């Protein structure tokens, strides 16, 4: 398994991007904890399942975030600064 590179950058009108050719995601740093978690999962899903519709990606993102939050997962430090 190749680890996904993570970059933080302020972007107008976007919370995240997936760069398949670089196996990298870019995340906007000014997000709530839950939003950042969802955006990171969303962009990784785009890398792993590039052929799925946006609707399918959103559905999986919401389910995964819900389960992780109910299990108690939280950020332990501020990221992206």
Secondary structure, DSSP 8 states (H G I E B T S, - for coil): ----EEEE---TT-SEEEEGGGTEEEE-SSS-HHHHHHHHHHHHHHHHTTTS-HHHHHHHHHHHHHHHHHTT---SS----
